[in-house]
Amino acid sequence: MFEMRIANCLRLFVVTLLLAMPLGLPGVVGATLADDRIVVAQNSEPKKRSLFDILFGRNKPATPPKSTKNTNSTKRKSSPSITTVPTVKMIEKAPDAKTLLVVGDSLAIDLAKALDRFYASETQLAIVSKGVGSSGFVRDDYFDWNAAIDDYLVNQPFDLLVVAIGINDRQEIRAADGRHQPLTPGWRLEYERRLNLFLSKVAQAQKPVVWMGLPPMRKTSYSKAMSQISSMHRLAAFANGAEYVDIYERFVDEDGNYSSYGPDLNGQNVLMRKSDGIHLSSAGSDKVAFFVDKVVSQYYRGGEISVAVVDPLEGTDAFDMLRPPFQGIAQIRKLELAGAIRELGLKHKSRELVLATKPETMALPVEQLFGAPEGRADAFGVGVALEEPATE
């Protein structure tokens, strides 16, 4: 009986050794089928497994990681691309090239670089950047733009001015009557005074001005303040004959909200804003430069800057109409601004407004007033009474 038990143990031992032999193949620890591919895990050094390892499960081959292959790749949306600053070959400007001066805050610095790229091949137009970071029309103790423009008009000859400013102006302003919080009535009065003073100096020097509006901002409260400040810029520009370029709609999504991405000049969806949600990326600045050029081209053509505008009525029958003397673009802007305010109490005939001679009045006989029946529009309440129909 005892010998039979020993024989059975020996048979089990031999069978176990025979089963263990294939597991001792060098190099291969295990193989698994995953995603139609055989994944084979290999050790850097071949190691045979002992009977002790087999019985107690040591050095068990690790299960290979599951495949992360995306089986629904066709539904993956393409993300917008991030463009880098384009490399533009700069051509040397002509000695007598006209000068486009760009002033303002950090927006102006980026815009000047974009305009430099835009007019890289234009030998007759040179870009001069005078942007000052953190500046504005509020903190004139830090940088006074009204004093700076006086200096530029004397010591920095230029032919055309581009202004991009305002992102630092939502702060307390100091006026002669004290300090005023942002966008309060006192603040607005002093801010408008500084804007008009700046633009009037350039207008007196007969230099064309192109004023860039402010884009939307990522932070809602800040964006609302910038919109109000930008509206003040627009009114000041119109009142002083400057051109205003509204870029707000160029940097919003289909719902009219702030968007970091948008179409570039080639129609590609790219990053338009910097990470701070305030400044424009290189692609965004290039986009603004494109729209600024549309206005600049009104003054700069064929290597010359012209501020003279032909009277649109010259040579027509309406040229001799009674009207204010034509003063070019500045006059047009003032008329546009004045057209927004009208006194409703004044009533004039159109002929009295446009003809130099007073038209003949056509008096209505008094008898006709009384001849109209009561209730008719021309009876004026004093018409004759209608006879009642006779009754049988």
Summary of the structure (lengths in Angstrom):
residues: 392
radius of gyration: 40.7
end to end distance: 149.9
largest distance: 153.0
contacts: 984
relative contact order: 0.08
helix: 36%
strand: 16%
